[in-house]
Amino acid sequence: MLAKIYRPSKNAMQSGKAKSDVWILEMETAPKRSVDPLMGWTGSDTTDTQVRISFDSMEDAVAYAKREEMDFRVLTSKEPKRIIKTYADNFSADRKFPWTH
């Protein structure tokens, strides 16, 4: 089964970047799923897809996957460009766009 190593994105509901500095190793979804005839729930034979392991760095996650002889892929995302602004910039004389009201 294939594992994926990625860095989670920041929470869209808040402006902070908490829990986005760790690397996560989790297994891809199992292709073989079955439907329970009594309850109708979907399940699989393994619990590998329920395990999420967090690491401090990508190198630690890759080393773990190699040590456990897992097939893995690393998903990297582009870091957003930070634009540092202050409240005083709204009132500066050299604004690019003047106030319209």
DSSP file (Angstrom, degrees, kcal/mol; ACC not computed):
  #  RESIDUE AA STRUCTURE BP1 BP2  ACC     N-H-->O    O-->H-N    N-H-->O    O-->H-N    TCO  KAPPA ALPHA  PHI   PSI    X-CA   Y-CA   Z-CA
    1    1 A M              0   0    0      0, 0.0    70,-0.7     0, 0.0     2,-0.4   0.000 360.0 360.0 360.0 144.8    0.0    0.0    0.0
    2    2 A L  E     -a   71   0A   0     27,-0.1    26,-3.0    68,-0.1     2,-0.3  -0.666 360.0-155.5 -89.3 133.6    1.2    3.5   -0.8
    3    3 A A  E     -aB  72  27A   0     68,-3.0    70,-1.6    -2,-0.4     2,-0.4  -0.802   5.4-148.9-103.3 149.4    1.9    6.0    1.9
    4    4 A K  E     -aB  73  26A   0     22,-3.2    22,-2.2    -2,-0.3     2,-0.5  -0.965   2.9-158.4-120.5 140.1    1.8    9.8    1.3
    5    5 A I  E     +aB  74  25A   0     68,-2.6    70,-3.1    -2,-0.4     2,-0.3  -0.967  30.1 147.5-115.5 123.2    3.9   12.3    3.2
    6    6 A Y  E     -aB  75  24A   0     18,-2.3    18,-3.3    -2,-0.5    70,-0.1  -0.939  47.2-116.8-149.9 168.7    2.7   15.8    3.2
    7    7 A R        -     0   0    0     68,-0.5    16,-0.2    -2,-0.3    13,-0.1  -0.964  39.6-122.9-110.9 121.6    2.4   19.0    5.2
    8    8 A P        -     0   0    0      0, 0.0    14,-0.1     0, 0.0     2,-0.1  -0.286  24.9-116.5 -67.5 149.9   -1.1   20.0    6.0
    9    9 A S        -     0   0    0      1,-0.1     3,-0.1    12,-0.0    12,-0.1  -0.358  38.5 -88.8 -79.0 164.2   -2.4   23.4    4.9
   10   10 A K        -     0   0    0      1,-0.1     2,-0.2    10,-0.1    -1,-0.1  -0.319  51.8 -87.8 -72.5 157.7   -3.5   26.0    7.4
   11   11 A N    >   -     0   0    0      7,-0.3     3,-0.9     5,-0.3    -1,-0.1  -0.474  30.2-149.6 -66.7 127.9   -7.0   26.2    8.7
   12   12 A A  T 3  S+     0   0    0     -2,-0.2    -1,-0.2     1,-0.2    -2,-0.1   0.678  92.6  61.5 -73.9 -16.9   -9.1   28.3    6.4
   13   13 A M  T 3  S+     0   0    0      2,-0.0     2,-0.3     0, 0.0    -1,-0.2   0.574 107.4  42.8 -87.7  -8.6  -11.4   29.4    9.2
   14   14 A Q  S <  S-     0   0    0     -3,-0.9     0, 0.0     2,-0.2     0, 0.0  -0.929  72.5-132.1-135.7 159.3   -8.6   31.1   11.2
   15   15 A S  S    S+     0   0    0     -2,-0.3    -1,-0.1     2,-0.0    -5,-0.0   0.648  78.4  93.5 -86.3 -14.2   -5.7   33.4   10.3
   16   16 A G        -     0   0    0      1,-0.1    -5,-0.3    -6,-0.0    -2,-0.2  -0.231  69.9-138.2 -75.8 167.6   -3.1   31.4   12.4
   17   17 A K    >   +     0   0    0     -7,-0.1     3,-1.4     4,-0.0     4,-0.1  -0.094  44.1 154.0-116.2  32.8   -0.8   28.7   11.0
   18   18 A A  T 3   +     0   0    0      1,-0.2    -7,-0.3     2,-0.1    -2,-0.0  -0.304  66.9  12.4 -64.3 146.6   -1.1   26.3   13.9
   19   19 A K  T 3  S+     0   0    0      1,-0.1    -1,-0.2    -9,-0.1     3,-0.2   0.614 100.8 100.0  63.1  15.8   -0.5   22.6   13.2
   20   20 A S    <   +     0   0    0     -3,-1.4    -2,-0.1     1,-0.1    -1,-0.1   0.309  63.7  71.9-109.8   8.7    0.8   23.4    9.7
   21   21 A D  S    S+     0   0    0     -4,-0.1     2,-0.2   -12,-0.1    -1,-0.1   0.371  84.2  81.2-102.5   4.2    4.5   23.1   10.7
   22   22 A V  S    S-     0   0    0     -3,-0.2     2,-0.4   -14,-0.1    34,-0.2  -0.682  74.7-126.4-105.3 161.9    4.5   19.3   11.0
   23   23 A W  E     - C   0  55A   0     32,-2.8    32,-2.9    -2,-0.2     2,-0.4  -0.912  22.1-150.3-108.2 136.9    4.8   16.6    8.4
   24   24 A I  E     -BC   6  54A   0    -18,-3.3   -18,-2.3    -2,-0.4     2,-0.5  -0.881   7.5-162.6-111.4 135.5    2.1   13.8    8.2
   25   25 A L  E     +BC   5  53A   0     28,-2.9    28,-2.5    -2,-0.4     2,-0.3  -0.980  25.3 156.4-113.8 121.7    2.5   10.3    7.0
   26   26 A E  E     -BC   4  52A   0    -22,-2.2   -22,-3.2    -2,-0.5     2,-0.2  -0.984  39.8-108.5-142.9 155.0   -0.7    8.5    6.2
   27   27 A M  E     -B    3   0A   0     24,-0.7   -24,-0.2    21,-0.6     3,-0.1  -0.514  34.3-111.6 -82.6 147.7   -1.7    5.6    4.0
   28   28 A E        -     0   0    0    -26,-3.0    -1,-0.1    -2,-0.2     2,-0.1  -0.296  52.6 -76.4 -67.5 162.6   -3.6    6.0    0.8
   29   29 A T        -     0   0    0      1,-0.1    -1,-0.1     2,-0.1   -27,-0.1  -0.350  50.5-110.1 -65.3 141.0   -7.2    4.6    0.8
   30   30 A A        -     0   0    0      1,-0.1    -1,-0.1    16,-0.1    -3,-0.0  -0.514  17.6-144.6 -71.8 134.9   -7.4    0.9    0.5
   31   31 A P  S    S+     0   0    0      0, 0.0     2,-0.9     0, 0.0    -1,-0.1   0.790  83.2  73.4 -72.3 -25.8   -8.9   -0.2   -2.9
   32   32 A K        +     0   0    0      2,-0.0    13,-0.5    -3,-0.0     2,-0.3  -0.789  61.2 159.6 -96.9 108.3  -10.8   -3.1   -1.5
   33   33 A R        -     0   0    0     -2,-0.9     2,-0.3    11,-0.1    11,-0.2  -0.919  18.6-161.2-123.3 151.1  -13.8   -2.0    0.5
   34   34 A S  E     -D   43   0B   0      9,-3.2     9,-2.9    -2,-0.3     2,-0.5  -0.936  17.0-124.9-132.5 155.9  -16.9   -4.0    1.5
   35   35 A V  E     -D   42   0B   0     -2,-0.3     7,-0.2     7,-0.2     6,-0.1  -0.872  25.8-124.6-102.7 128.1  -20.4   -3.1    2.6
   36   36 A D     >  -     0   0    0      5,-3.3     4,-1.8    -2,-0.5     5,-0.1  -0.569  16.1-146.6 -69.8 125.6  -21.6   -4.6    5.8
   37   37 A P  T  4 S+     0   0    0      0, 0.0    -1,-0.2     0, 0.0    -2,-0.0   0.816  92.0  45.2 -68.0 -29.1  -24.9   -6.5    5.0
   38   38 A L  T  4 S+     0   0    0      1,-0.1    -2,-0.0     3,-0.1    -3,-0.0   0.960 130.1  16.4 -79.7 -52.5  -26.5   -5.7    8.3
   39   39 A M  T  4 S-     0   0    0      2,-0.1    -1,-0.1     0, 0.0    -4,-0.0   0.691  92.2-127.3 -97.6 -21.4  -25.8   -2.0    8.9
   40   40 A G     <  +     0   0    0     -4,-1.8     2,-0.1     1,-0.3    -2,-0.0   0.594  56.1 148.8  84.0   9.7  -24.8   -0.9    5.4
   41   41 A W        -     0   0    0     -6,-0.1    -5,-3.3    -5,-0.1     2,-0.4  -0.454  47.1-123.4 -77.0 151.4  -21.5    0.6    6.6
   42   42 A T  E     +D   35   0B   0     -7,-0.2     2,-0.3    -2,-0.1    -7,-0.2  -0.809  42.8 156.9 -95.4 134.9  -18.5    0.6    4.3
   43   43 A G  E     -D   34   0B   0     -9,-2.9    -9,-3.2    -2,-0.4     2,-0.3  -0.891  26.8-142.9-146.7 175.9  -15.4   -1.0    5.7
   44   44 A S        -     0   0    0     -2,-0.3   -11,-0.1   -11,-0.2    -2,-0.0  -0.867  30.0-110.6-138.5 173.8  -12.1   -2.7    4.8
   45   45 A D  S    S+     0   0    0    -13,-0.5     2,-0.3    -2,-0.3   -12,-0.1   0.726  96.9  51.4 -79.7 -22.1   -9.9   -5.5    6.0
   46   46 A T        -     0   0    0      1,-0.1     3,-0.2    -3,-0.0    -2,-0.2  -0.773  62.1-149.3-117.1 160.1   -7.1   -3.3    7.4
   47   47 A T    >   +     0   0    0     -2,-0.3     3,-1.4     1,-0.1     4,-0.3   0.157  67.8 110.5-107.6  16.0   -6.9   -0.3    9.7
   48   48 A D  G >  S+     0   0    0      1,-0.3     3,-1.2     2,-0.2   -21,-0.6   0.831  71.2  59.5 -61.5 -32.7   -3.9    1.2    7.9
   49   49 A T  G 3  S+     0   0    0      1,-0.2    -1,-0.3    -3,-0.2    -2,-0.1   0.641  98.0  60.2 -73.6 -12.0   -5.9    4.1    6.5
   50   50 A Q  G <  S+     0   0    0     -3,-1.4     2,-0.5   -24,-0.1    -1,-0.2   0.545  85.8  93.7 -89.8  -7.5   -6.9    5.2   10.0
   51   51 A V    <   +     0   0    0     -3,-1.2   -24,-0.7    -4,-0.3     2,-0.4  -0.756  47.3 177.6 -94.8 127.3   -3.3    5.8   11.1
   52   52 A R  E     -C   26   0A   0     -2,-0.5     2,-0.5   -26,-0.1   -26,-0.2  -0.991   8.0-167.4-126.0 121.6   -1.7    9.3   10.8
   53   53 A I  E     -C   25   0A   0    -28,-2.5   -28,-2.9    -2,-0.4     2,-0.3  -0.925   8.3-150.7-111.1 130.8    1.8    9.7   12.1
   54   54 A S  E     -C   24   0A   0     -2,-0.5     2,-0.3   -30,-0.2   -30,-0.2  -0.801  12.6-173.1-104.8 145.4    3.2   13.2   12.5
   55   55 A F  E     -C   23   0A   0    -32,-2.9   -32,-2.8    -2,-0.3     3,-0.1  -0.910  31.1-128.6-131.9 156.4    6.9   14.1   12.2
   56   56 A D  S    S+     0   0    0     -2,-0.3     2,-0.3   -34,-0.2    -1,-0.1   0.782  91.9  18.1 -76.3 -27.5    8.9   17.3   12.9
   57   57 A S  S  > S-     0   0    0    -34,-0.1     4,-1.5     1,-0.1     5,-0.1  -0.940  73.2-117.5-141.9 163.0   10.6   17.2    9.5
   58   58 A M  H  > S+     0   0    0     -2,-0.3     4,-2.5     1,-0.2     5,-0.2   0.857 113.8  58.9 -67.4 -35.2   10.2   15.7    6.0
   59   59 A E  H  > S+     0   0    0      1,-0.2     4,-2.4     2,-0.2    -1,-0.2   0.882 104.2  50.9 -63.4 -38.2   13.5   13.9    6.4
   60   60 A D  H  > S+     0   0    0      2,-0.2     4,-2.1     1,-0.2    -1,-0.2   0.905 111.1  48.0 -64.5 -41.3   12.3   12.1    9.6
   61   61 A A  H  X S+     0   0    0     -4,-1.5     4,-2.2     2,-0.2    -2,-0.2   0.903 113.0  47.4 -66.7 -41.4    9.1   11.0    7.8
   62   62 A V  H  X S+     0   0    0     -4,-2.5     4,-2.3     2,-0.2    -2,-0.2   0.901 111.1  51.7 -66.8 -40.7   11.0    9.7    4.8
   63   63 A A  H  X S+     0   0    0     -4,-2.4     4,-2.4    -5,-0.2    -2,-0.2   0.889 110.3  49.4 -63.2 -39.0   13.5    7.9    7.0
   64   64 A Y  H  X S+     0   0    0     -4,-2.1     4,-2.2     2,-0.2    -2,-0.2   0.926 110.8  49.3 -64.5 -45.1   10.6    6.2    8.9
   65   65 A A  H  <>S+     0   0    0     -4,-2.2     5,-2.9     1,-0.2    -2,-0.2   0.888 113.4  46.5 -64.2 -38.7    9.0    5.1    5.6
   66   66 A K  H ><5S+     0   0    0     -4,-2.3     3,-1.1     3,-0.2    -1,-0.2   0.901 111.1  52.0 -69.0 -40.0   12.3    3.7    4.3
   67   67 A R  H 3<5S+     0   0    0     -4,-2.4    -2,-0.2     1,-0.3    -1,-0.2   0.870 113.1  44.3 -64.5 -35.9   13.0    1.9    7.6
   68   68 A E  T 3<5S-     0   0    0     -4,-2.2    -1,-0.3    -5,-0.1    -2,-0.2   0.380 113.4-121.5 -88.1   3.3    9.5    0.3    7.5
   69   69 A E  T < 5 +     0   0    0     -3,-1.1     2,-0.3     1,-0.2    -3,-0.2   0.899  55.7 158.8  57.1  47.1   10.0   -0.6    3.8
   70   70 A M      < -     0   0    0     -5,-2.9     2,-0.5    -6,-0.1    -1,-0.2  -0.730  45.7-123.3 -96.8 147.0    6.9    1.4    2.7
   71   71 A D  E     +a    2   0A   0    -70,-0.7   -68,-3.0    -2,-0.3     2,-0.3  -0.790  48.2 167.9 -81.6 131.6    6.3    2.7   -0.8
   72   72 A F  E     -a    3   0A   0     -2,-0.5     2,-0.3   -70,-0.2   -68,-0.2  -0.930  30.8-154.5-144.1 164.5    5.7    6.4   -0.4
   73   73 A R  E     -a    4   0A   0    -70,-1.6   -68,-2.6    -2,-0.3     2,-0.5  -0.992  18.7-134.8-139.9 145.0    5.4    9.7   -2.2
   74   74 A V  E     -a    5   0A   0     -2,-0.3     2,-0.6   -70,-0.2   -68,-0.2  -0.874  12.5-158.3-103.9 125.3    6.2   13.1   -0.9
   75   75 A L  E     -a    6   0A   0    -70,-3.1   -68,-0.5    -2,-0.5     2,-0.4  -0.912  13.0-171.7-104.0 115.8    3.7   15.9   -1.7
   76   76 A T        -     0   0    0     -2,-0.6     2,-0.3   -70,-0.1   -70,-0.0  -0.829   4.7-158.1-107.4 147.1    5.2   19.4   -1.4
   77   77 A S        -     0   0    0     -2,-0.4     2,-0.4   -70,-0.0    -2,-0.0  -0.886  25.9-103.7-121.7 155.5    3.2   22.6   -1.6
   78   78 A K        -     0   0    0     -2,-0.3     3,-0.0     1,-0.1     0, 0.0  -0.608  35.7-121.0 -79.4 131.4    4.4   26.1   -2.5
   79   79 A E        -     0   0    0     -2,-0.4     2,-0.1     1,-0.1    -1,-0.1  -0.527  31.8-113.5 -70.7 134.8    4.8   28.4    0.4
   80   80 A P        -     0   0    0      0, 0.0     2,-0.5     0, 0.0    -1,-0.1  -0.405  30.3-108.5 -69.7 146.6    2.5   31.5    0.1
   81   81 A K        -     0   0    0     -2,-0.1     2,-0.5     1,-0.0    -3,-0.0  -0.623  32.4-136.5 -76.0 124.4    4.3   34.8   -0.3
   82   82 A R        -     0   0    0     -2,-0.5     2,-0.7    -3,-0.0    -1,-0.0  -0.712  13.1-161.9 -86.6 127.3    4.0   36.8    2.8
   83   83 A I        -     0   0    0     -2,-0.5     2,-0.6     2,-0.0    -2,-0.0  -0.928  11.1-151.4-108.2 109.6    3.1   40.5    2.4
   84   84 A I        +     0   0    0     -2,-0.7     2,-0.3     2,-0.0    -2,-0.0  -0.725  26.2 165.5 -87.7 119.3    4.0   42.3    5.5
   85   85 A K        -     0   0    0     -2,-0.6     2,-0.3     3,-0.0    -2,-0.0  -0.906  22.9-149.4-129.3 156.1    1.8   45.4    6.0
   86   86 A T    >   -     0   0    0     -2,-0.3     3,-0.9     1,-0.1     4,-0.4  -0.837  29.5-115.0-119.6 163.2    1.0   47.7    8.8
   87   87 A Y  G >  S+     0   0    0     -2,-0.3     3,-1.4     1,-0.2     4,-0.3   0.827 113.7  64.1 -65.6 -30.8   -2.1   49.6    9.6
   88   88 A A  G >  S+     0   0    0      1,-0.3     3,-1.5     2,-0.2    -1,-0.2   0.743  85.9  73.0 -67.2 -22.1   -0.3   52.9    9.1
   89   89 A D  G X  S+     0   0    0     -3,-0.9     3,-0.9     1,-0.3    -1,-0.3   0.769  84.9  67.4 -63.5 -23.5    0.3   52.0    5.4
   90   90 A N  G <  S+     0   0    0     -3,-1.4    -1,-0.3    -4,-0.4    -2,-0.2   0.774 108.3  37.1 -64.5 -24.9   -3.4   52.7    4.8
   91   91 A F  G <  S+     0   0    0     -3,-1.5    -1,-0.2    -4,-0.3    -2,-0.2   0.236  86.1 126.9-114.3  12.3   -2.8   56.4    5.5
   92   92 A S    X   -     0   0    0     -3,-0.9     3,-0.7    -4,-0.2    -3,-0.0  -0.340  62.7-128.3 -73.3 155.3    0.6   56.9    4.0
   93   93 A A  T 3  S+     0   0    0      1,-0.2    -1,-0.1     5,-0.0    -4,-0.0   0.748 103.4  57.5 -75.1 -23.7    1.1   59.7    1.5
   94   94 A D  T 3  S+     0   0    0      4,-0.0    -1,-0.2    -5,-0.0    -2,-0.1  -0.184  72.8 152.4-104.0  42.6    2.7   57.5   -1.2
   95   95 A R    <   -     0   0    0     -3,-0.7    -5,-0.1     1,-0.1    -6,-0.0  -0.390  47.5-135.0 -65.8 147.8   -0.1   55.0   -1.5
   96   96 A K  S    S+     0   0    0      1,-0.2    -1,-0.1    -2,-0.1    -2,-0.0   0.880  96.0  32.1 -71.1 -38.1   -0.4   53.3   -4.9
   97   97 A F  S    S-     0   0    0     -3,-0.0    -1,-0.2     0, 0.0     3,-0.1  -0.982  87.7-134.0-122.3 122.4   -4.1   53.8   -5.0
   98   98 A P        -     0   0    0      0, 0.0    -5,-0.0     0, 0.0     2,-0.0  -0.264  36.4 -85.6 -71.7 162.2   -5.7   56.9   -3.4
   99   99 A W        -     0   0    0      1,-0.1    -8,-0.0    -9,-0.1    -9,-0.0  -0.367  32.9-158.0 -63.3 144.7   -8.7   56.7   -1.2
  100  100 A T              0   0    0      1,-0.1    -1,-0.1    -3,-0.1     0, 0.0   0.440 360.0 360.0-106.9  -1.2  -11.9   56.8   -3.2
  101  101 A H              0   0    0      0, 0.0    -1,-0.1     0, 0.0    -2,-0.1   0.394 360.0 360.0-130.5 360.0  -14.3   57.9   -0.5
